Amino acid sequence: MASVLLIEDEALIRMMIADMLFELGHSVAGEASELQSGLLLASAPGVDAAVLDIQLCDHSSVPIAEALQGNGIPFVFASGYGSDGVPEGFRNYPTLQKPFTIEELERCLATLLR
């Protein structure tokens, strides 16, 4: 299965998504709750895909999205605002509306990892 990077600023949501990933048979390549550590992990080896919160506290996650894009790592945005919150230039990337189900995450990852 895939090694998925998880970038989410809310600890409980991050733990819930990590549990979903494990239940689906994936591993967590790394976890970050803020921009700087997310940027470091986005360039780390062994990342197959990523789940990326659009807003990390007071910062946009666009620099992380750009790093993932530059490294050819597929990712999905996770947002409470749905696709309306997706930054300009990334509208063609998939979005999971929070809260999302394990089935929605599974379908999204299957599409990303094709």
C-alpha positions in Angstrom: 0.0 0.0 0.0 1.0 3.7 0.0 3.0 5.8 2.4 0.9 8.9 2.9 2.1 12.3 4.3 -0.4 13.9 6.6 -0.4 17.7 7.0 -3.2 18.9 9.4 -3.1 21.5 12.2 -5.9 20.0 14.3 -4.4 17.1 16.4 -7.7 15.2 16.8 -8.4 15.4 13.1 -4.8 14.4 12.3 -5.2 11.3 14.6 -8.5 10.4 13.0 -7.1 10.6 9.5 -4.0 8.6 10.5 -6.3 5.9 12.0 -8.3 5.8 8.7 -5.1 5.4 6.7 -3.9 2.5 8.9 -7.4 0.9 8.6 -7.1 1.1 4.8 -3.7 -0.6 4.9 -1.6 2.5 4.2 1.3 3.8 6.4 1.8 7.4 7.5 5.0 8.8 5.9 5.1 11.7 8.4 2.8 14.1 10.2 3.0 17.9 10.5 0.8 20.5 12.0 2.6 23.6 10.8 4.1 25.1 7.6 7.9 24.6 8.3 7.8 20.9 9.3 5.3 20.3 6.5 7.7 21.8 4.0 10.5 19.5 5.3 8.4 16.4 5.1 7.1 17.3 1.6 10.7 16.9 0.3 11.4 13.7 2.3 12.0 10.4 0.4 9.4 7.7 0.5 6.2 9.7 0.2 3.7 8.3 -2.2 0.8 10.7 -1.6 -0.3 13.4 0.8 -3.4 14.7 2.6 -3.0 18.5 2.9 -5.1 20.8 5.1 -5.5 24.1 3.2 -5.1 26.3 6.2 -2.5 25.6 8.9 -3.2 27.9 11.8 -2.4 31.4 10.4 -0.6 30.1 7.2 -1.7 28.9 3.9 -0.4 25.5 2.9 0.3 26.6 -0.7 4.1 26.4 -0.2 3.7 22.7 0.8 1.4 22.1 -2.2 4.0 23.7 -4.5 6.7 21.5 -3.0 4.6 18.3 -3.4 3.7 19.3 -7.0 7.4 20.0 -7.8 8.3 16.6 -6.4 5.6 14.9 -8.4 3.8 13.7 -5.3 0.0 13.5 -5.7 -2.1 15.1 -3.0 -5.6 15.9 -1.9 -6.7 19.0 -0.1 -8.7 18.5 3.0 -10.9 21.5 3.9 -13.9 22.5 5.9 -14.7 24.9 3.1 -14.7 22.3 0.4 -13.5 23.1 -3.1 -14.3 26.9 -2.5 -11.3 27.1 -0.3 -8.8 25.7 -2.8 -6.1 28.2 -3.7 -5.9 29.6 -7.2 -3.7 27.5 -9.3 -4.7 24.2 -7.6 -8.3 24.0 -8.5 -7.7 20.8 -10.6 -6.5 18.9 -7.4 -9.0 16.8 -5.5 -10.6 18.1 -2.3 -12.1 16.2 0.6 -14.7 18.2 2.5 -14.2 17.8 6.2 -15.5 15.9 7.9 -15.1 13.0 5.4 -15.7 9.3 5.7 -13.2 6.5 5.4 -14.9 5.5 2.1 -14.4 9.0 0.7 -10.7 8.9 1.7 -10.3 5.5 0.2 -11.8 6.5 -3.2 -9.7 9.7 -3.2 -6.5 7.8 -2.5 -7.3 5.2 -5.1 -7.7 8.0 -7.7 -4.4 9.7 -6.6 -2.4 6.5 -6.7 -3.4 5.3 -10.1 
